[in-house]
Amino acid sequence: MASAAKPRLDPPTAYEVISPESYAGWDPLLDTFDRLRDESPVAWVEDPEGRHPPFWLVSRYDDVMRVSKDNATFLNNPQTVVFSLTEGIEFAKNLTGGSPHMVASLVTFDAPIHMKYRKLTQEWFMPKNLRTLEDEIRELAQKTVDRLIEAGPEADFCKLVSQPYPLHVVMQILGVPEEDEPRMLMLTQQMFGGQDEDLNQSGMKDLPPEAITQLVAGAVKDFEAYFAGLTAEKRANPTDDVASTIANATVDGEPLNDRDMMGYYIIVAAAGHDTTSASTAGAMLALAQDPEQWDKVKADRSLLPGIVEEAIRWTSPVQHFMRTAAEDTELGGQHIAKGDWLMINYVAANHDPAQFGNPRKFDASRSPSRHLAFGAGAHQCLGLHLARLEMRILFETLLDRVESVELAGEPKRAKSTFVGGLKTLPLRIAAA
């Protein structure tokens, strides 16, 4: 039977799980998740001042997996899929004419429309097709490592490698010219880094919520303007790339409407590189902290897939998604009412000791590692095979050309509740 009384988080803990600063701090937040999984794995979070809608925090692996896979009971669309303050939700509704989603995309669609849109580009991101791109990706990896070595012996890995490299790859697949990549990086950082003064392009600490919302809205508008021009070009002169597929796609016999089309571009362009960037930096941090592991994988490349997979779990770049209950149900012993909002927290789930022994340890030998960093079920990340391929090729190149690596300063994480990871990773490298 579900319990009658909702287990409510105390105000300091409730603030901690939604605070961008908490995710930058990391270890104290993991301590909190450890406590919550034991005491209140499904807990009610409510702000007495109404600054955000109330929601259920889901922190246990098994519960997060269940919500992720049960797309009939737990919907993406009715409320925003990313935690937002009430002010931001109202801003989005005013901007879009009623939708809480500033961007309409695969992430915000439910069945049956979700699968129809997903199928438009799904083949593009399957291993069979990605194999045809390996040579191009390897060339990009070589150029990226060239820049790192030229900048050495001390360099910021995030700035020189983990930020630009996945961006190069996804823009090449999308069909965006190389000269436009800096603009794409800036807009992505404005969308996902709005809470961090080093990433949101404002240079300002502690931006008020309304300024962050306007920054994100401005980035969306700039994305849409750019992709409107790209659409016209790809319709007039289609080429063999994802942008041409999207520009000329039809669903149920009709071309995509402008909002859905722009959302499709944005989700591929933005989500397609920011998350891989975070995992790539996480893998390098782990190897820089453990010279023995670096030497082992340098000698035995069969260990590399394990390092890639563990880095994705360990960093959990997409830190949460929100879902809305379609009907009354029960989760973790709690009664969930129809219309309730839930946060499925991937950081908490991927550090659940019931699923991962000693979860804070970077252990490349975990097998199997059924982590949730790519989600699960129908909404599992479209680009998961691409992310793994990019990381494998980059680290093969690094291991060939770098003899040793160590930290040259204190790494810093981004202040972000949604997409997170390292924003700086100072390294000292010795070229092979």
N, C-alpha and C positions, 0 to 999 in steps of 0.2 A: 504493500500500500504506500502511496505517496504521503509524505509528511504534510501536515496541515499548515504549519508555520514556515514561511520562507526564511532560509538562512541568509541573513543580510550581512554584507561586508561593512565593517566599521569605516567611517569616513577616510581615515588615512590610507587604509588598504584599498578602498574603492578608488581613491585618487591615484594611487600607485599603479594600478593596472591600466589606467588610461593616460598616464602622464608620459609624454615624449622623453622627458629626462630619465625616467625609470628604465626605458629600453636602451638609453645611452649608457646607463650605469651597469646594467646586465646582471651581475652576480647577486646583488641584493634582491632584484626582482625574481631571480630563479629561487632564492630562499623563500620568498613569499609564495610562489607557486607550489613549492614543496609542501609548505604548511597547508595551503588551501586544498590541495589534492587529498590530503589526509583528513582535514576537518570539514571542508565544504566544497566538494568537487564540482557541484552545480550550485552557484551562489547568486543571490539577487543583488544587483548593484543599482543604487538609486541616489541621485543627488538631491538633497533637501531643497536646494535653490533652483532646481529645474534646469540646470545648464545643459543637460543632455537627457534624452529619454532613458527610462530605466531599462535594464537588460539582465539576462542571465549570463554569468561568466562560466564557461565550460572549460575545465582545465585538465581533466583526466583523459588519457589517450583513447581508451575504449569509447568514451562518450563522444569525443571529437570525431572519431572514426565513424560512429553511428550517424551523427548529424551530417557528416560529409557525404555519406552514401545514400541517405534517405532523402532524396530530393522531392519526394511527394509530400512528406510531412514538414520538411524544413525548406522554405522557399528563399530564393535570392531577391526577388523583385519587389515585394510590397513596400519594404523599407530599405534604406540605404545599406549596401553590403560592406561598407567601411564605417567604423565607428566615427560619428560626427556629433558635434555639439548642436543643440537645437537651432541656434542662430544660423549655422551653416546649412542645415537641412532646409530651413525656411528660405534661405538665399537661393539654394538650388531649385526649389519649387517655383519661386518667382522667376528665375532665369529660364526655366524649361517649360513653364506653363503647367506645372503640377507634379512633375516627376521629382522624387528625392535624389535621383541619380544625375549628377552633372554630365556624366558621359554614359550613353547607352551602349552596352557591349556584351560580349559573351558572358562576362562576369555577372551581369545584372539580369540576364534572361533566364526564364524557367522553361520547362517543357510545355508544348512541343517545339516552340520557336528556337530554343537554345540549340538543339541538335541540328536543325536545318541550317543555322548559321555556322555552327562548328564545322559541318561537313564541307563548307565552301573551301576551306583552306587546310583541312585535316591532312590530306595526302601530302601537302607540302612539307609537313613537319614529321612525317614518318621516316624511320631509319633508311628505308630503301631509297627514297629521294634524297635524303641528307647525305648519303654516301657519295652522290654525284658532286657534292659541294666540298668534299674533304680537301681537295687540292687548294681551292680558293681560301678556305679557312686556314689551312696550314701556312699559306703565304702571308695572310694577315697576322698570324701568330709570330712568324719570323720577323716581320717588320716591327711588331710590338716589342719583342724581346731585344731587337736591335736598339730601339730607343731607350730601353731600360739599361742596357749595358753601356751605351754611350753616356748616359746621365750619371752612371755610377762613379765611385763605388757605393755612394750613399744616395738613395732616391726614395720617393714616396710611391710605393707600389700601386696605391689606389689611383693616383693622378695619372701615372704613366702606363699602367697595365689594366687593372681590373675595371676602371671606368671606360676607357676608350675601346678596348678590344671587343667586348660583347656588343657595343654600339656599332662598330664597324661591321660585324657579322650580320646583325639583324637588319641593318640598313641596306646591306648588299642584297639580302634575300628579299627585302621589301621593295627594292628598286629606287631607293632614295640616293641621289648623287652624293658623292663623298664630300663635296664642298658645303653641303647642307647639314652634315653631321654635327658640327658644333651647335647649331641652332636646335637640333633634336635633343642633344644632351642638356642644354640649358632648360628647355621646356619640360623635359622629364624631371629634372631636379626641382623645378618649380612645382610640379604636380605632386611629387612624392616626398620632397624635402622641405615642404612649406614650414615645418616646425623647427628647422635647423638653420641658424643664421649663416652657416658656412655653405649650405647647399641651396638655399632658396633664392640666391642671387640678390637678396636685399641687403646683406651685410649687417642686418639689425638683429640684436638679441631681443628675445621676449616679445615678438610681434603679437599684438592683440588678435584674438580669434577672427574678428571681422577682416583684418588685413590679410591673414593667411587665406581665408576663403576667397577674397578678391584676387589674391595672387594666383591661386589655383584656377579660378574662373578665367583670368587673363591668359594663363597658359593653355587652357582648353580652347579658348577663342583663337589664339595664334596657331595651335595645332590644326584647327578646322580650316583656317584660312590657307595654311600651307597645303593641306591635303585636298582642298577643293581645286587648287591649281594642278596638283599631281593627277587628280581624277580626270580632269579635262584632257591632260596630255596622254594618259594611259587609254582613254577611250578613243582618242584620235590615232594614237600609235601604240597599240598594245604590244607588250614584250613578255618575255618568259619570267615573270616575277610575281610576287604576292600582291603588289599594288594593282597590277593589271587584272588579276583574278578578282579582287574586291571591286574594282571600278566597273567591271563588266558582269558582275554576278547578278543572278536572279534567284528569288525565293518565291515559291508558289507561282512562278511565271511572271513575277513583277521585279523590276530593278529595286535594289535597296533604297530606302528613303535616305535623305541627306544625313539625318541624325544618326541612324544606325550605321551608315557607311563610315561616317567620321569616327564614330565610336570604335569601329572595327580597326581602322588604321591606328587609332591612338593606343588601343590595347596591345596590338602587335608591336608598335614602335616603342612604347614606353615600358610596358611590362616585360617585353622581350629582351631587354638588356639590363635593367636596373637590378633585377633579382639575381641574374647570373653574375653580375658584378660583385654582389655581396658574397655569394658562395665562393667565388674565385679568390677574393681577398681573405675569406675565412680559411680556405685551404692553405694559402701561403702563410698566414699567421701561425697555423698549427705546425707547419713544417719548419718555420723559422724558430719556433720555440722548442723544437725537438730535432736536433741535428742527426741523431741516430736514425730517426724515421726518414729524414731526407736521404741519408746515405743508403738506407735499405731500398727505397723505391728507385733511387738512381741506379742501383745494381740490378733490381728486379722490377721491370715495368708491369708485370702482372699484378702488382699491388696497387697500381694507379686507379683502377675503377673503384676500389674500396675507399681510397682517399677522397675521390670525387664525391661518392655517395655520402660518406661521413661528413664531409664539409657542408653538404646541402642540409643534412639533419642538424648539425651542430650550430649552423648560423641561422637556419629557419628565416630566410629573407622576408617572405610574406608572413608577418607576425600574427595576423588574425584575419578572419572574415566574419561578417555578421549574417545571421539567418533569421527568418520570421516563421513562427509556427503556423502552419496552415489549419491545424485542428488541435483540440485538446490532446495532450499526450503526457507521457512520463519519461523522465530522463534523470538518471543518477539518483533515483528515489524522490525526485521532486515533481510536483504537478506543474506542467507547462500549459498555460492557457492559450487558446487560439489567439493569434495576434501578438503574442509575446516576442520580444526581440532577444536574440542570443548572440553572444560573442564566442566563437570557437577559436581558442587561442592555441596557435600552432607551436609557439615557443614553449608553453607549458606542456603540451602533449608530447612534443619531441624530446622533452627532458623528464618524462615520466619513468621513474625507476622500475615500475612494474612491467614496462615494455623494453627499456634499454638499461642494462646493468651499468652502474656508474656513469650516468648520462652526461655529466659535465666533462668527462674525459674524452678526448679526441681519439677514437679507436677505429682505425681503418680496417680492422679484421672483423668488425661486426657482421654477422651473417646468420640469418637474413636481417636486413635493416628495413623494416616496413615503416619508414618514417612518413610523416604527413606534410613535409615541406612542399610537395607538389599538389596537396589536396588529395582527394580520393573520389571515386565514383564518376558520374557524368561530367562534373566540373573539374576533373583532374587537369592540371596544367597542359595546355596544348603544346607548349614548347619544351616539354621535359627531355625529349630525346636530343633536341638541339643543344640544350644547356649542358647535358652530359658530354656530348661530342665536343663542343667548344672547350670545355674545361680539360678534357683528356688531351686534346691536341695542343693546347697552350702549355700544359704541364709537361708533356713529352718534349716540347721545344725548350722549355726552361731547364729541364733536367739534362738535356743534351748540352746546353750552352752555359750553364751556371754551375760552378764547382761547389760553392757553399753559400749559405744565406743565414743571416742573423738579424735580430732586431737592432735598430739604430736609434730607438726612441720609444716613447709610449704611444701605442696605437689608440685611436679615438673612434668611438661609435657615433653614428648619427642619432640625433634626437628625433625620433619618429615612432609613432604608435603603429603605423601600417607597414610600410616596406622599410626594413632596417638593415644594418650591417656596418662594417667599418667605413669611415670616411677618410681616415688617414692611416697609412701603414708604413712607417719609416724603416727602411731596410738597409743593411750593409751587404753587398753582394761581391763575390769573387768570380769573375768569368772563368769558364773552363779553358 
